[in-house]
């Protein structure tokens, strides 16, 4: 069996869009010491590929982190396959909220140094992380004056949705957030601190890391935003999350509330629709309203719009000479030039 996909990705996308098969999007993680990571990776691929699993799974010595979709009828078989490994038994599996199951179109299982890049050099004792709390307990804590809520995600995630009282650091990566959050914690010593992220993986590491640095009264939202939204709906609880939850798949977001709190990066009108620039040579992640999507053909600039109209052979040659927004700006950092960018191939 081939242990990686060999089919053209465009064909796979087309097949997925045309399929009437009911699929479900799931996410999961578990910190656990894995001795032979490459062997585990290959065994996992052999287990999951026959089940029709698509998605992205990272494995490292510290554990596993996955965002996947699969035929809904295979969910039980999927869990059984994972539980071939004792350390994956009873692992939380988050089910997507706003989902048609067409979030991924192929299976990638990659070996990484860490399942979440954190920039931490010394070992972190994950058994001493913050207290896990559910949605009901979260809602109780945020009512208290002595509670601080910290968003452990990146700026382009919190820009489209966050909890109504949260401190949202202006960072592009989890690695960059840790020293900034440490300064925030110093300002709020003695208070109850609740951290949250998409599914819980970043908070599990962060609360343990900060506890080793001497901070106390740390809590983490169990299952992250995804599980919070599910519990709020099932238990008819008050929803403190406003806007969209950014997700790292083809959907780029799942709606938690009807509020639109972000703005189009090109015209400034209300919008929380992330997209990647249609120019693959740029591929910048940014927010674009429907009007600007039509005006710029799904591109982040006039420059990119003009570029994708060129013959493919010319595009390939010009990629070596032209710099686009995707190589100049971080995710969601670019704001369009009102005068428009024109293509310069001189």
Secondary structure, 3 states (H helix, E strand, C coil): CCCCCCCCHHHHHHHHHHCCCCEEEEEEEEECCCCCHHHHHHHHHHHHHCCCCEEEEEEECCEEEEEEEEEHHHHHHHHHHHCCCHHHCCCCEEECCCCCCCCCCCEEEEECCCCCCCCCCCCCCHHHCCEEECHHHHHHHHCCCCEEEEECCCHHHHCCEEECCEEECCCCCHHHHHHHHHHHHHHCCCCEEEEECCCCHHHHHHHHHHHHCCCCCEEEECCHHHHHHHHHHHHCCCCCEEEEECCCCCCCCEECCCCCCCECCCCCCECCCEEECCCCCCCCEEECCHHHHHHCCCCCCHHHHHHCCCCHHHHHHHCCCCCCHHHHCCCCCCCCCCCCCCCCCC
